[in-house]
Amino acid sequence: MHVVLVGNGIAGVTAARHVRKADPAARITLVSGEAREPFARTALMYIYMGVLTQRHTWLYEERFWEENRIDRVVGQARGLDSGRSILDVDGAAISYDRLLIATGSTPVLPDWPGVGLTGVQGLYHLADLDRMEAATVGVSEAVVVGGGLIGVELAEMLRTRGIRVTFLVRDARYLPRTFSEAESALVAEAIRAHGVDLRLGAEVERIEGDDRVEAVVATDGERHPAGFVGVGTGVRPSIEWLGDAVETDRGVLVDGALRTSGEGIWAAGDCAQLREPPPGVRAIEPIWYTARLQGATAGLGMAGRARPYAPGVFFNSAKFFDLEWQVYGQTGGEGADWEWTDGRRSVRIRHLRGAVIGVSALGVRLRQTVCSRWIAERWAVDRAVADLPAARFDPEFSSFVAT
């Protein structure tokens, strides 16, 4: 059996590992148009910051691929003939028995006037990092647009080079659909503490320049000089190359076991879209933890050990400069909050009809197993609050429950 995996991000690599564990005899080919060595995409920022080299971001050393007999092909997937089970990689035909589509996402740039100028870009691929490296040489001022995690990463990267950063965020407070008012204030303070000029309630009218960017003009008329503009306004699944080979919507449509409409074809990671997402689960979830779990599920399915995709309690983590964030379950929408803060850190427990449905922690490390149990077992909020000492991971995070 020949298993071909298109995309060597965490979803594709995890799937390859699980195929090999389940089927020692399978032939496995990992295809990527980006790099021969699979790498940790979340670590790209640290290459620019000088903390890591590209090799430091490799998921595995060279011997791993040899020992596990996983072939790697560097080339761009151009098309798929699902009827004949043939993948087109830069004009070369690769036949398969099982196929995984794990081609990830690509940055979405709004259609502002001037968005095509040199020095205006998003950040997702290695090529984006190379472009940013070249575009910021000699730059003293930059603008970042978009308050999501990519926007924060771009701002932090630029500040490590001593570049002055104006950070334009459309909402009146920081990520209002994600954070409470107290949390938004903590994050905004953390960003500003690192020398970033955070402008809330600011939108882009146009980008000015000749061949390359010179400034961003906001809708309030203010002109922000910029030799570089980083755009973090979202991503979209990279599926254009598929044509009509499988059914798609915003992403590749998959069933509860991550199978597509094509015979012997699965999809996982940022490009996969669940036809019937479980309660509390988004149809497309472009985060690392989701991609890893979907890769494992798809890999077992391709090896003949199909199982339902069972994401369990949602979890994600990130950093806003040096302010760490953990989130579990559902922390927005219907419900009420129990919330604690000392002005530097915060813990928020979201509850609905008395039962815990989500947890958000800023500047405090909590144990994933404990928080997930509160949500999965629908603990009463008072019981979870009393159990907070068991959830604390930081030794310096002493009891605050009575506060």
C-alpha beads as a LAMMPS data file, in Angstrom:
LAMMPS data file: protein, C-alpha beads

403 atoms
402 bonds

1 atom types
1 bond types

-500.0 500.0 xlo xhi
-500.0 500.0 ylo yhi
-500.0 500.0 zlo zhi

Masses

1 110.0

Atoms # bond

1 1 1 0.000 0.000 0.000
2 1 1 1.300 3.428 -0.979
3 1 1 0.271 6.248 1.369
4 1 1 0.909 9.774 0.099
5 1 1 0.651 12.784 2.393
6 1 1 0.436 16.243 0.824
7 1 1 1.829 18.750 3.289
8 1 1 4.577 18.179 5.833
9 1 1 3.261 20.301 8.691
10 1 1 2.305 18.781 12.025
11 1 1 -0.844 17.140 10.572
12 1 1 1.003 15.435 7.711
13 1 1 3.973 14.327 9.807
14 1 1 1.773 13.025 12.626
15 1 1 -0.286 11.073 10.108
16 1 1 2.880 9.563 8.607
17 1 1 4.062 8.464 12.048
18 1 1 0.761 6.757 12.826
19 1 1 0.630 5.007 9.459
20 1 1 4.097 3.626 10.065
21 1 1 3.243 2.425 13.587
22 1 1 0.084 0.712 12.368
23 1 1 1.488 -0.698 9.108
24 1 1 5.205 -1.558 9.058
25 1 1 4.968 -2.631 5.410
26 1 1 3.340 0.493 3.962
27 1 1 5.214 2.706 1.531
28 1 1 4.946 6.299 2.773
29 1 1 5.670 9.453 0.763
30 1 1 5.552 12.939 2.285
31 1 1 5.155 15.750 -0.264
32 1 1 5.897 19.408 0.438
33 1 1 6.301 22.438 -1.771
34 1 1 7.889 24.361 1.077
35 1 1 10.860 22.479 2.536
36 1 1 12.410 19.025 2.647
37 1 1 12.720 19.121 6.437
38 1 1 9.400 19.381 8.312
39 1 1 9.642 22.168 10.859
40 1 1 7.704 23.730 13.724
41 1 1 5.749 26.522 12.071
42 1 1 5.016 28.141 15.419
43 1 1 8.767 28.685 15.873
44 1 1 9.299 30.755 12.707
45 1 1 9.252 33.978 14.727
46 1 1 12.225 32.823 16.788
47 1 1 14.364 32.406 13.679
48 1 1 13.798 36.061 12.817
49 1 1 14.453 37.041 16.434
50 1 1 17.802 35.237 16.396
51 1 1 16.843 32.799 19.143
52 1 1 16.794 29.729 16.894
53 1 1 18.251 28.634 13.577
54 1 1 16.067 26.904 11.016
55 1 1 17.611 23.568 11.937
56 1 1 16.531 24.082 15.534
57 1 1 12.917 24.078 14.315
58 1 1 13.128 20.694 12.572
59 1 1 10.560 18.266 13.915
60 1 1 12.980 15.331 13.638
61 1 1 16.601 14.696 12.777
62 1 1 17.522 13.155 9.442
63 1 1 17.852 9.623 10.826
64 1 1 14.159 9.586 11.810
65 1 1 13.051 9.565 8.184
66 1 1 15.494 6.813 7.257
67 1 1 14.649 4.635 10.247
68 1 1 10.920 4.955 9.607
69 1 1 11.277 4.580 5.819
70 1 1 9.361 7.750 5.030
71 1 1 10.259 9.179 1.624
72 1 1 10.205 12.958 1.169
73 1 1 9.426 14.707 -2.093
74 1 1 9.956 18.449 -2.487
75 1 1 7.471 19.790 -5.007
76 1 1 4.214 21.674 -5.314
77 1 1 0.946 19.760 -5.593
78 1 1 -0.671 21.105 -8.773
79 1 1 -3.698 18.888 -9.171
80 1 1 -5.443 15.697 -8.142
81 1 1 -7.158 13.060 -10.275
82 1 1 -9.202 11.340 -7.585
83 1 1 -10.800 8.984 -10.107
84 1 1 -7.451 7.496 -11.139
85 1 1 -5.726 8.041 -7.760
86 1 1 -2.973 10.214 -9.195
87 1 1 -1.408 13.292 -7.635
88 1 1 0.288 15.872 -9.871
89 1 1 3.462 17.244 -8.250
90 1 1 5.056 19.841 -10.521
91 1 1 4.040 17.802 -13.544
92 1 1 5.153 14.436 -12.166
93 1 1 2.430 11.835 -11.569
94 1 1 2.451 10.089 -8.195
95 1 1 -0.013 7.240 -7.785
96 1 1 -1.408 6.381 -4.369
97 1 1 -3.651 3.932 -2.541
98 1 1 -4.369 6.310 0.334
99 1 1 -3.971 10.096 0.268
100 1 1 -3.966 12.782 2.948
101 1 1 -4.634 16.435 2.099
102 1 1 -2.851 18.510 4.743
103 1 1 -1.845 21.642 2.852
104 1 1 -2.567 24.067 5.678
105 1 1 -3.458 27.728 5.282
106 1 1 -2.296 30.871 3.566
107 1 1 -2.541 34.464 4.861
108 1 1 -5.530 36.552 3.772
109 1 1 -4.686 40.124 2.786
110 1 1 -7.655 42.532 2.598
111 1 1 -8.160 44.457 -0.643
112 1 1 -6.905 47.813 0.656
113 1 1 -5.494 50.191 -1.960
114 1 1 -1.741 49.607 -2.001
115 1 1 -1.845 46.135 -0.453
116 1 1 0.336 44.799 -3.288
117 1 1 3.288 47.107 -2.554
118 1 1 6.641 45.593 -1.632
119 1 1 6.932 45.319 2.127
120 1 1 3.281 44.420 2.758
121 1 1 2.792 40.784 3.755
122 1 1 1.480 38.172 6.147
123 1 1 3.425 35.432 7.908
124 1 1 2.774 31.710 7.544
125 1 1 5.336 30.058 5.251
126 1 1 9.122 29.924 5.221
127 1 1 9.017 32.101 2.111
128 1 1 7.113 34.732 4.118
129 1 1 9.898 34.721 6.694
130 1 1 12.528 35.170 3.984
131 1 1 10.538 38.050 2.467
132 1 1 10.177 39.697 5.854
133 1 1 13.894 39.354 6.531
134 1 1 14.713 41.107 3.260
135 1 1 11.945 43.709 3.502
136 1 1 12.872 44.950 6.984
137 1 1 16.550 45.649 6.326
138 1 1 17.125 49.319 7.173
139 1 1 13.515 49.834 8.239
140 1 1 12.969 52.011 11.325
141 1 1 9.162 52.149 11.440
142 1 1 6.534 49.503 10.771
143 1 1 2.798 49.005 11.042
144 1 1 1.117 45.748 12.053
145 1 1 -2.574 45.286 11.252
146 1 1 -4.800 42.724 12.952
147 1 1 -5.046 41.861 16.625
148 1 1 -4.854 38.072 16.407
149 1 1 -1.927 35.902 17.423
150 1 1 -0.069 36.405 14.134
151 1 1 -0.307 40.168 14.582
152 1 1 1.211 39.950 18.061
153 1 1 4.005 37.709 16.761
154 1 1 4.799 40.179 13.998
155 1 1 4.932 43.046 16.473
156 1 1 7.254 41.141 18.795
157 1 1 9.523 40.103 15.929
158 1 1 9.879 43.669 14.717
159 1 1 10.552 45.058 18.197
160 1 1 13.514 42.686 18.634
161 1 1 15.128 44.496 15.678
162 1 1 14.564 47.889 17.312
163 1 1 11.881 48.808 14.783
164 1 1 9.165 51.154 16.033
165 1 1 5.793 49.447 15.698
166 1 1 2.318 50.922 15.391
167 1 1 -0.236 48.163 15.957
168 1 1 -3.665 48.838 14.415
169 1 1 -6.550 46.812 15.841
170 1 1 -10.084 47.357 14.607
171 1 1 -11.953 46.586 17.836
172 1 1 -12.419 49.120 20.619
173 1 1 -10.794 46.708 23.068
174 1 1 -8.409 43.828 22.488
175 1 1 -10.085 40.651 21.126
176 1 1 -13.501 41.339 22.690
177 1 1 -14.961 38.030 21.482
178 1 1 -12.155 36.152 23.208
179 1 1 -11.368 38.125 26.358
180 1 1 -13.290 39.779 29.170
181 1 1 -12.760 43.495 29.683
182 1 1 -10.197 42.805 32.412
183 1 1 -8.321 40.341 30.209
184 1 1 -8.318 42.731 27.257
185 1 1 -6.801 45.400 29.487
186 1 1 -4.065 43.031 30.724
187 1 1 -3.106 42.021 27.179
188 1 1 -3.131 45.608 25.911
189 1 1 -0.898 46.638 28.811
190 1 1 1.523 43.782 28.101
191 1 1 1.796 44.813 24.441
192 1 1 2.325 48.499 25.227
193 1 1 4.900 47.650 27.911
194 1 1 7.171 46.411 25.103
195 1 1 7.186 49.722 23.280
196 1 1 4.378 48.987 20.824
197 1 1 2.037 51.850 19.940
198 1 1 -1.216 49.901 20.183
199 1 1 -4.111 51.742 18.523
200 1 1 -7.505 50.247 19.339
201 1 1 -10.528 51.098 17.206
202 1 1 -8.242 51.755 14.214
203 1 1 -8.899 50.574 10.659
204 1 1 -6.897 50.853 7.445
205 1 1 -8.110 53.183 4.709
206 1 1 -5.194 52.707 2.309
207 1 1 -1.502 51.922 2.049
208 1 1 0.728 54.502 0.370
209 1 1 3.978 54.169 -1.549
210 1 1 5.477 53.917 -5.012
211 1 1 7.136 50.557 -5.541
212 1 1 7.350 49.804 -1.827
213 1 1 5.274 50.801 1.175
214 1 1 5.834 54.191 2.776
215 1 1 2.834 54.666 5.080
216 1 1 -0.528 53.395 6.231
217 1 1 -3.459 55.818 6.350
218 1 1 -6.171 54.927 8.864
219 1 1 -9.873 55.643 8.409
220 1 1 -9.589 58.527 10.891
221 1 1 -7.159 60.185 8.470
222 1 1 -4.005 59.660 10.534
223 1 1 -0.955 58.720 8.477
224 1 1 1.438 56.198 10.011
225 1 1 4.887 56.104 8.341
226 1 1 5.998 52.530 7.667
227 1 1 8.761 50.826 5.736
228 1 1 7.079 47.489 6.409
229 1 1 3.462 46.420 7.005
230 1 1 2.737 43.090 8.658
231 1 1 -0.792 41.801 8.108
232 1 1 -2.370 39.443 10.619
233 1 1 -6.012 39.589 9.578
234 1 1 -6.539 35.851 9.199
235 1 1 -5.815 32.820 7.043
236 1 1 -7.756 30.631 4.641
237 1 1 -7.360 26.942 3.765
238 1 1 -4.940 26.244 0.900
239 1 1 -7.187 24.172 -1.350
240 1 1 -7.255 25.953 -4.714
241 1 1 -4.997 23.319 -6.293
242 1 1 -7.638 20.607 -5.765
243 1 1 -10.159 21.874 -8.299
244 1 1 -13.212 19.621 -8.094
245 1 1 -11.308 16.466 -7.134
246 1 1 -13.080 16.367 -3.763
247 1 1 -15.983 18.290 -2.266
248 1 1 -14.962 21.607 -0.737
249 1 1 -16.567 24.604 0.927
250 1 1 -14.252 26.982 2.767
251 1 1 -12.059 23.933 3.356
252 1 1 -11.976 20.289 2.307
253 1 1 -15.205 18.746 3.582
254 1 1 -14.671 15.709 5.822
255 1 1 -16.870 13.338 7.792
256 1 1 -16.508 12.325 11.429
257 1 1 -13.463 10.189 10.630
258 1 1 -11.851 12.922 8.460
259 1 1 -12.631 11.137 5.190
260 1 1 -13.336 13.292 2.154
261 1 1 -15.780 12.624 -0.677
262 1 1 -12.939 11.023 -2.665
263 1 1 -12.262 7.313 -2.412
264 1 1 -9.237 6.654 -0.209
265 1 1 -8.684 10.363 0.568
266 1 1 -8.551 12.024 3.984
267 1 1 -7.921 15.630 5.042
268 1 1 -6.521 17.050 8.264
269 1 1 -5.294 20.297 9.808
270 1 1 -5.991 23.860 8.759
271 1 1 -7.444 22.874 5.378
272 1 1 -10.021 20.388 6.729
273 1 1 -13.634 21.409 7.352
274 1 1 -15.902 19.183 9.428
275 1 1 -19.286 18.589 7.786
276 1 1 -20.954 18.108 11.184
277 1 1 -18.756 19.542 13.920
278 1 1 -19.510 18.330 17.461
279 1 1 -21.020 20.857 19.900
280 1 1 -18.488 23.518 20.828
281 1 1 -16.139 22.554 17.972
282 1 1 -15.543 24.848 15.010
283 1 1 -15.757 23.386 11.510
284 1 1 -12.286 24.743 10.676
285 1 1 -9.809 25.046 13.537
286 1 1 -6.433 26.368 12.310
287 1 1 -4.342 25.657 15.394
288 1 1 -1.404 23.345 16.071
289 1 1 -3.061 21.099 18.664
290 1 1 -6.033 20.407 16.412
291 1 1 -3.798 19.630 13.427
292 1 1 -1.791 17.123 15.450
293 1 1 -4.880 15.285 16.694
294 1 1 -6.477 15.263 13.243
295 1 1 -3.236 13.963 11.747
296 1 1 -3.244 11.062 14.204
297 1 1 -6.886 10.248 13.440
298 1 1 -6.375 10.381 9.671
299 1 1 -3.160 8.338 9.855
300 1 1 -4.877 5.514 11.697
301 1 1 -7.766 5.641 9.248
302 1 1 -5.456 5.372 6.246
303 1 1 -3.775 2.368 7.887
304 1 1 -7.120 0.595 8.205
305 1 1 -7.716 1.396 11.862
306 1 1 -10.453 3.993 11.438
307 1 1 -11.761 5.787 14.492
308 1 1 -13.955 8.844 14.953
309 1 1 -12.272 12.214 15.325
310 1 1 -12.752 12.974 19.015
311 1 1 -11.235 16.359 19.851
312 1 1 -12.300 16.335 23.494
313 1 1 -12.071 19.580 25.463
314 1 1 -10.669 22.416 23.351
315 1 1 -7.237 23.698 24.360
316 1 1 -4.864 26.317 23.028
317 1 1 -1.971 28.366 24.356
318 1 1 -0.141 31.463 23.178
319 1 1 1.956 34.396 24.352
320 1 1 1.411 38.129 24.139
321 1 1 5.078 39.065 24.401
322 1 1 5.869 37.718 27.904
323 1 1 2.251 37.273 29.027
324 1 1 1.303 33.604 28.666
325 1 1 -2.242 32.550 27.884
326 1 1 -4.055 29.224 28.219
327 1 1 -7.636 28.617 27.159
328 1 1 -9.862 25.566 27.631
329 1 1 -13.359 24.852 26.360
330 1 1 -15.752 27.701 25.546
331 1 1 -14.925 31.044 27.118
332 1 1 -17.347 33.224 25.134
333 1 1 -20.969 33.220 24.103
334 1 1 -23.771 32.307 26.461
335 1 1 -22.829 32.050 30.127
336 1 1 -21.360 33.991 33.035
337 1 1 -17.881 34.367 34.548
338 1 1 -16.119 33.852 37.825
339 1 1 -13.007 35.996 37.475
340 1 1 -9.909 36.801 39.529
341 1 1 -7.085 39.225 38.768
342 1 1 -4.314 40.951 40.668
343 1 1 -3.719 43.480 37.895
344 1 1 -0.894 41.422 36.350
345 1 1 -2.462 37.983 36.030
346 1 1 -5.966 36.616 35.741
347 1 1 -8.056 33.461 35.838
348 1 1 -11.570 33.320 34.417
349 1 1 -13.950 30.376 34.693
350 1 1 -16.880 30.443 32.291
351 1 1 -20.027 28.667 33.467
352 1 1 -23.468 28.003 32.073
353 1 1 -26.388 27.000 34.279
354 1 1 -23.900 26.450 37.100
355 1 1 -21.560 24.098 35.187
356 1 1 -18.042 24.979 34.038
357 1 1 -17.732 25.266 30.250
358 1 1 -14.407 27.094 29.851
359 1 1 -11.274 28.431 31.527
360 1 1 -8.984 31.300 30.479
361 1 1 -5.713 32.060 32.272
362 1 1 -3.311 34.942 31.623
363 1 1 0.098 34.955 33.308
364 1 1 -0.859 31.834 35.277
365 1 1 -0.011 28.272 34.320
366 1 1 -2.769 25.771 35.024
367 1 1 -2.721 22.002 34.643
368 1 1 -4.458 20.894 31.476
369 1 1 -5.730 17.634 32.943
370 1 1 -7.428 19.426 35.834
371 1 1 -9.091 22.170 33.764
372 1 1 -10.220 19.695 31.120
373 1 1 -11.760 17.490 33.812
374 1 1 -13.800 20.391 35.204
375 1 1 -15.300 20.948 31.758
376 1 1 -15.723 17.329 30.655
377 1 1 -17.369 16.348 33.929
378 1 1 -19.406 19.575 34.112
379 1 1 -18.228 20.545 37.559
380 1 1 -20.157 23.194 39.436
381 1 1 -18.340 26.513 39.294
382 1 1 -17.978 26.732 43.090
383 1 1 -16.405 23.286 43.138
384 1 1 -13.936 24.285 40.409
385 1 1 -13.003 27.474 42.247
386 1 1 -12.322 25.455 45.380
387 1 1 -10.184 23.088 43.301
388 1 1 -7.990 25.844 41.853
389 1 1 -5.032 24.990 44.124
390 1 1 -4.942 21.551 42.472
391 1 1 -4.900 23.201 39.048
392 1 1 -1.996 25.555 39.730
393 1 1 1.239 24.676 37.974
394 1 1 3.378 27.668 38.969
395 1 1 4.932 27.127 42.414
396 1 1 4.758 30.856 43.082
397 1 1 1.031 30.941 42.288
398 1 1 -0.185 30.697 45.879
399 1 1 -3.765 30.500 47.010
400 1 1 -6.002 33.298 45.758
401 1 1 -9.346 31.577 45.954
402 1 1 -10.532 33.652 48.878
403 1 1 -9.645 36.913 47.109

Bonds

1 1 1 2
2 1 2 3
3 1 3 4
4 1 4 5
5 1 5 6
6 1 6 7
7 1 7 8
8 1 8 9
9 1 9 10
10 1 10 11
11 1 11 12
12 1 12 13
13 1 13 14
14 1 14 15
15 1 15 16
16 1 16 17
17 1 17 18
18 1 18 19
19 1 19 20
20 1 20 21
21 1 21 22
22 1 22 23
23 1 23 24
24 1 24 25
25 1 25 26
26 1 26 27
27 1 27 28
28 1 28 29
29 1 29 30
30 1 30 31
31 1 31 32
32 1 32 33
33 1 33 34
34 1 34 35
35 1 35 36
36 1 36 37
37 1 37 38
38 1 38 39
39 1 39 40
40 1 40 41
41 1 41 42
42 1 42 43
43 1 43 44
44 1 44 45
45 1 45 46
46 1 46 47
47 1 47 48
48 1 48 49
49 1 49 50
50 1 50 51
51 1 51 52
52 1 52 53
53 1 53 54
54 1 54 55
55 1 55 56
56 1 56 57
57 1 57 58
58 1 58 59
59 1 59 60
60 1 60 61
61 1 61 62
62 1 62 63
63 1 63 64
64 1 64 65
65 1 65 66
66 1 66 67
67 1 67 68
68 1 68 69
69 1 69 70
70 1 70 71
71 1 71 72
72 1 72 73
73 1 73 74
74 1 74 75
75 1 75 76
76 1 76 77
77 1 77 78
78 1 78 79
79 1 79 80
80 1 80 81
81 1 81 82
82 1 82 83
83 1 83 84
84 1 84 85
85 1 85 86
86 1 86 87
87 1 87 88
88 1 88 89
89 1 89 90
90 1 90 91
91 1 91 92
92 1 92 93
93 1 93 94
94 1 94 95
95 1 95 96
96 1 96 97
97 1 97 98
98 1 98 99
99 1 99 100
100 1 100 101
101 1 101 102
102 1 102 103
103 1 103 104
104 1 104 105
105 1 105 106
106 1 106 107
107 1 107 108
108 1 108 109
109 1 109 110
110 1 110 111
111 1 111 112
112 1 112 113
113 1 113 114
114 1 114 115
115 1 115 116
116 1 116 117
117 1 117 118
118 1 118 119
119 1 119 120
120 1 120 121
121 1 121 122
122 1 122 123
123 1 123 124
124 1 124 125
125 1 125 126
126 1 126 127
127 1 127 128
128 1 128 129
129 1 129 130
130 1 130 131
131 1 131 132
132 1 132 133
133 1 133 134
134 1 134 135
135 1 135 136
136 1 136 137
137 1 137 138
138 1 138 139
139 1 139 140
140 1 140 141
141 1 141 142
142 1 142 143
143 1 143 144
144 1 144 145
145 1 145 146
146 1 146 147
147 1 147 148
148 1 148 149
149 1 149 150
150 1 150 151
151 1 151 152
152 1 152 153
153 1 153 154
154 1 154 155
155 1 155 156
156 1 156 157
157 1 157 158
158 1 158 159
159 1 159 160
160 1 160 161
161 1 161 162
162 1 162 163
163 1 163 164
164 1 164 165
165 1 165 166
166 1 166 167
167 1 167 168
168 1 168 169
169 1 169 170
170 1 170 171
171 1 171 172
172 1 172 173
173 1 173 174
174 1 174 175
175 1 175 176
176 1 176 177
177 1 177 178
178 1 178 179
179 1 179 180
180 1 180 181
181 1 181 182
182 1 182 183
183 1 183 184
184 1 184 185
185 1 185 186
186 1 186 187
187 1 187 188
188 1 188 189
189 1 189 190
190 1 190 191
191 1 191 192
192 1 192 193
193 1 193 194
194 1 194 195
195 1 195 196
196 1 196 197
197 1 197 198
198 1 198 199
199 1 199 200
200 1 200 201
201 1 201 202
202 1 202 203
203 1 203 204
204 1 204 205
205 1 205 206
206 1 206 207
207 1 207 208
208 1 208 209
209 1 209 210
210 1 210 211
211 1 211 212
212 1 212 213
213 1 213 214
214 1 214 215
215 1 215 216
216 1 216 217
217 1 217 218
218 1 218 219
219 1 219 220
220 1 220 221
221 1 221 222
222 1 222 223
223 1 223 224
224 1 224 225
225 1 225 226
226 1 226 227
227 1 227 228
228 1 228 229
229 1 229 230
230 1 230 231
231 1 231 232
232 1 232 233
233 1 233 234
234 1 234 235
235 1 235 236
236 1 236 237
237 1 237 238
238 1 238 239
239 1 239 240
240 1 240 241
241 1 241 242
242 1 242 243
243 1 243 244
244 1 244 245
245 1 245 246
246 1 246 247
247 1 247 248
248 1 248 249
249 1 249 250
250 1 250 251
251 1 251 252
252 1 252 253
253 1 253 254
254 1 254 255
255 1 255 256
256 1 256 257
257 1 257 258
258 1 258 259
259 1 259 260
260 1 260 261
261 1 261 262
262 1 262 263
263 1 263 264
264 1 264 265
265 1 265 266
266 1 266 267
267 1 267 268
268 1 268 269
269 1 269 270
270 1 270 271
271 1 271 272
272 1 272 273
273 1 273 274
274 1 274 275
275 1 275 276
276 1 276 277
277 1 277 278
278 1 278 279
279 1 279 280
280 1 280 281
281 1 281 282
282 1 282 283
283 1 283 284
284 1 284 285
285 1 285 286
286 1 286 287
287 1 287 288
288 1 288 289
289 1 289 290
290 1 290 291
291 1 291 292
292 1 292 293
293 1 293 294
294 1 294 295
295 1 295 296
296 1 296 297
297 1 297 298
298 1 298 299
299 1 299 300
300 1 300 301
301 1 301 302
302 1 302 303
303 1 303 304
304 1 304 305
305 1 305 306
306 1 306 307
307 1 307 308
308 1 308 309
309 1 309 310
310 1 310 311
311 1 311 312
312 1 312 313
313 1 313 314
314 1 314 315
315 1 315 316
316 1 316 317
317 1 317 318
318 1 318 319
319 1 319 320
320 1 320 321
321 1 321 322
322 1 322 323
323 1 323 324
324 1 324 325
325 1 325 326
326 1 326 327
327 1 327 328
328 1 328 329
329 1 329 330
330 1 330 331
331 1 331 332
332 1 332 333
333 1 333 334
334 1 334 335
335 1 335 336
336 1 336 337
337 1 337 338
338 1 338 339
339 1 339 340
340 1 340 341
341 1 341 342
342 1 342 343
343 1 343 344
344 1 344 345
345 1 345 346
346 1 346 347
347 1 347 348
348 1 348 349
349 1 349 350
350 1 350 351
351 1 351 352
352 1 352 353
353 1 353 354
354 1 354 355
355 1 355 356
356 1 356 357
357 1 357 358
358 1 358 359
359 1 359 360
360 1 360 361
361 1 361 362
362 1 362 363
363 1 363 364
364 1 364 365
365 1 365 366
366 1 366 367
367 1 367 368
368 1 368 369
369 1 369 370
370 1 370 371
371 1 371 372
372 1 372 373
373 1 373 374
374 1 374 375
375 1 375 376
376 1 376 377
377 1 377 378
378 1 378 379
379 1 379 380
380 1 380 381
381 1 381 382
382 1 382 383
383 1 383 384
384 1 384 385
385 1 385 386
386 1 386 387
387 1 387 388
388 1 388 389
389 1 389 390
390 1 390 391
391 1 391 392
392 1 392 393
393 1 393 394
394 1 394 395
395 1 395 396
396 1 396 397
397 1 397 398
398 1 398 399
399 1 399 400
400 1 400 401
401 1 401 402
402 1 402 403
